[in-house]
Amino acid sequence: MISSSNDYANALYMIAAENGQLDEFMSDLSVIKKVFGDNPDYALLLTSPNIPKSERQAVVDAAFGGKVDKNILNFIKVLCDHNKIDKLDECIKDFKALKKSAENRLTARVYTAVPLEENQEQALKEKLQKKFGCTVKIKTVIDKKILGGARVEIDGKVIDGSIKRQLKDLREVITG
């Protein structure tokens, strides 16, 4: 029996991969996530023990039928049937992680005081790809708190080459 959000995500991922529909499933899951985000009481409705399972399934059909792939629709129904709709966000996150892993791709969030020039971004991208052994996508975030340099967040790691960090390190050495 499936028990964790990761188990549900793995099952859905296998169906998507088998059918060559990873991007389509991800898109449909984003639509569903938005609907649930915009309507927080929707999850309560779909888990209410006072509403028969057949009626909850009809609500899912009415909300998503014809708007998302039938496999995604069935996935939502399975979550409802097993009272796991509260795990939907985790399932989507796990599905996304599986998709990224399969694509061997990471996203690096790069914080800088000013926009990177194209050659700087390309050089950083190449260094990160070499370090992590996969394709890296750069997302630049302008942060005025960074005096200069850059701070990179990638794959749960932080590489802080900002002047602010260097000044802090220097201060610690001096005050020892």
C-alpha positions in Angstrom: 0.0 0.0 0.0 1.2 3.5 -0.9 1.8 5.5 2.3 4.1 8.6 1.8 3.9 11.5 -0.5 7.1 10.3 -2.1 5.4 6.9 -2.9 2.5 8.7 -4.6 4.8 11.0 -6.5 6.9 8.0 -7.7 3.8 6.2 -8.9 2.7 9.3 -10.8 6.2 9.9 -12.1 6.4 6.4 -13.5 3.1 6.9 -15.4 4.2 10.2 -16.8 7.6 8.9 -17.8 6.1 5.8 -19.4 3.8 8.0 -21.5 6.4 10.7 -22.3 4.2 13.3 -20.5 6.5 14.7 -17.8 6.1 18.3 -18.8 2.3 17.9 -19.3 1.9 16.3 -15.9 4.0 19.1 -14.3 1.8 21.7 -16.0 -1.4 20.0 -14.8 -0.1 19.6 -11.3 0.7 23.4 -11.3 -2.9 24.1 -12.3 -4.2 21.9 -9.5 -1.8 23.4 -6.9 -3.1 26.9 -7.9 -6.7 25.8 -7.5 -6.1 24.4 -4.1 -4.0 27.5 -3.1 -6.7 29.8 -4.2 -9.4 27.8 -2.4 -8.0 26.4 0.9 -11.4 25.0 1.9 -11.4 22.8 -1.1 -9.1 20.2 0.6 -11.4 20.2 3.6 -14.4 19.4 1.4 -12.5 16.5 -0.3 -11.5 15.0 3.1 -14.8 15.4 4.8 -16.1 12.1 6.2 -19.6 13.4 6.0 -19.5 13.5 2.2 -19.7 10.1 0.5 -16.7 9.1 -1.6 -18.8 9.1 -4.8 -19.8 12.8 -4.2 -16.2 13.8 -3.5 -15.1 12.1 -6.8 -17.9 14.0 -8.6 -16.6 17.3 -7.2 -13.1 16.4 -8.5 -14.5 15.6 -11.9 -16.5 18.8 -12.0 -13.4 20.9 -11.0 -10.8 19.2 -13.2 -12.5 17.0 -15.7 -11.4 17.9 -19.2 -8.9 20.5 -17.8 -6.2 18.0 -16.8 -4.9 14.7 -18.1 -7.1 11.7 -17.0 -4.1 10.2 -15.1 -3.8 13.4 -13.1 -7.5 13.4 -12.5 -7.3 9.8 -11.2 -4.3 10.7 -9.1 -6.3 13.4 -7.3 -9.1 10.9 -6.8 -6.7 8.4 -5.3 -5.4 11.0 -2.9 -9.1 11.7 -1.9 -10.0 8.0 -1.5 -7.0 7.5 0.8 -7.6 10.7 2.7 -4.2 12.0 1.6 -5.2 15.2 -0.2 -3.4 17.1 2.5 -0.2 15.6 1.0 -0.8 17.1 -2.4 1.8 19.9 -2.1 4.4 17.3 -0.9 3.5 15.0 -3.8 3.9 17.9 -6.3 7.2 18.8 -4.8 8.4 15.2 -4.9 7.3 14.8 -8.5 9.1 18.0 -9.5 12.3 16.7 -7.7 12.1 13.4 -9.5 11.6 15.2 -12.9 14.6 17.5 -12.2 16.7 14.6 -11.1 15.9 12.7 -14.3 16.7 15.7 -16.4 20.0 16.0 -14.5 19.4 19.7 -14.0 19.8 22.1 -11.1 18.7 25.7 -10.7 21.1 28.1 -9.0 19.7 31.2 -7.4 22.4 33.9 -7.7 22.1 37.0 -5.4 24.0 40.1 -6.6 23.9 43.8 -6.0 23.8 44.5 -9.8 22.8 42.3 -12.8 25.5 40.0 -14.0 27.0 40.6 -17.4 26.3 37.9 -19.9 30.0 36.7 -19.9 30.0 36.6 -16.0 26.8 34.6 -15.9 28.1 32.1 -18.5 31.4 31.7 -16.6 29.6 31.1 -13.3 27.2 28.6 -15.1 30.2 26.7 -16.5 31.9 26.5 -13.1 28.7 25.3 -11.4 28.1 22.7 -14.1 31.6 21.4 -13.6 31.3 21.4 -9.8 27.9 19.7 -9.7 28.2 17.5 -12.8 24.9 18.5 -14.4 23.2 21.2 -16.4 22.7 24.4 -14.3 20.1 27.1 -14.9 20.9 30.5 -13.4 18.2 32.7 -11.8 19.6 36.1 -10.8 18.1 38.0 -7.9 19.1 41.6 -7.3 19.7 42.1 -3.6 20.9 45.6 -2.5 22.1 44.1 0.8 24.9 42.5 -1.1 27.6 45.1 -1.3 29.4 43.3 -4.1 30.3 39.8 -5.2 27.6 37.1 -5.2 25.9 34.6 -3.1 24.8 31.3 -4.8 22.2 28.9 -3.5 22.1 25.6 -5.4 21.1 22.0 -4.4 20.7 23.0 -0.8 24.1 24.5 -0.6 25.2 28.2 -0.2 28.3 29.5 -1.8 28.8 33.0 -0.4 31.4 35.1 -2.2 29.7 38.4 -1.3 31.8 41.3 0.0 29.4 41.4 3.0 30.5 37.8 3.9 34.1 38.6 3.4 33.9 41.7 5.7 32.2 39.5 8.3 34.9 36.9 8.1 37.6 39.6 8.4 35.8 41.1 11.4 35.8 37.7 13.1 39.5 37.3 12.4 40.3 40.7 13.8 38.1 40.4 16.9 39.1 36.8 17.3 
